[in-house]
Amino acid sequence: MSYQEKVWRDAFESDYLFRLDGSLLLVMAAAKKEFDRYLQNQSDLRNYTIWFNISENKEFACISFLPNQGEDKHGRGYDLYYRLENTELLEVVEMR
């Protein structure tokens, strides 16, 4: 494959970068496991929009799973609140 065929290398804008701390990646993995547990693997993650929010003091994270097509087709939405320092799940808020 030639360099010209590797279009994905030019697909990124340099001002659209995010720096992720390792603790956030661990929380993301834990949130995915928790999400699967709640839905019992009955829904595809591709049917959800995922939002990440980090507290101003960078102590907490909220990972939100929002169904793309509504509750009836893909299931409920969830907000999962974590402590970043130790990946502790603090609260799960189930949405209607």
Backbone hydrogen bonds, N-H to C=O, Kabsch-Sander energy under -0.5 kcal/mol:
donor,donor_aa,acceptor,acceptor_aa,energy
5,E,2,S,-0.7
6,K,3,Y,-1.3
7,V,5,E,-1.4
9,R,6,K,-1.6
10,D,7,V,-1.2
11,A,8,W,-0.8
16,Y,13,E,-1.7
20,L,18,F,-0.7
21,D,19,R,-0.5
24,L,21,D,-0.8
25,L,21,D,-1.5
26,L,22,G,-2.0
27,V,23,S,-2.0
28,M,24,L,-2.5
29,A,25,L,-2.0
30,A,26,L,-2.2
31,A,27,V,-2.8
32,K,28,M,-2.0
33,K,29,A,-1.9
34,E,30,A,-2.4
35,F,31,A,-2.8
36,D,32,K,-2.4
37,R,33,K,-2.1
38,Y,34,E,-2.3
39,L,35,F,-2.2
40,Q,36,D,-1.2
41,N,36,D,-1.3
42,Q,39,L,-1.8
47,N,44,D,-2.3
48,Y,45,L,-1.8
49,T,66,L,-3.1
51,W,64,S,-2.2
53,N,62,C,-2.1
55,S,60,F,-2.5
58,K,55,S,-2.1
61,A,82,Y,-2.3
62,C,53,N,-3.0
63,I,80,L,-2.6
64,S,51,W,-2.8
64,S,62,C,-0.6
65,F,78,Y,-3.1
66,L,49,T,-3.0
66,L,64,S,-0.6
68,N,47,N,-3.3
74,H,70,G,-2.0
75,G,71,E,-1.9
78,Y,65,F,-2.0
79,D,93,V,-2.4
80,L,63,I,-2.6
81,Y,79,D,-0.5
81,Y,91,E,-2.9
82,Y,61,A,-3.1
83,R,88,E,-2.3
84,L,59,E,-2.5
84,L,82,Y,-0.6
85,E,59,E,-0.6
87,T,83,R,-1.1
88,E,83,R,-0.9
90,L,81,Y,-3.2
90,L,88,E,-0.6
91,E,81,Y,-1.2
93,V,79,D,-2.9
94,E,92,V,-0.6
95,M,77,G,-3.1
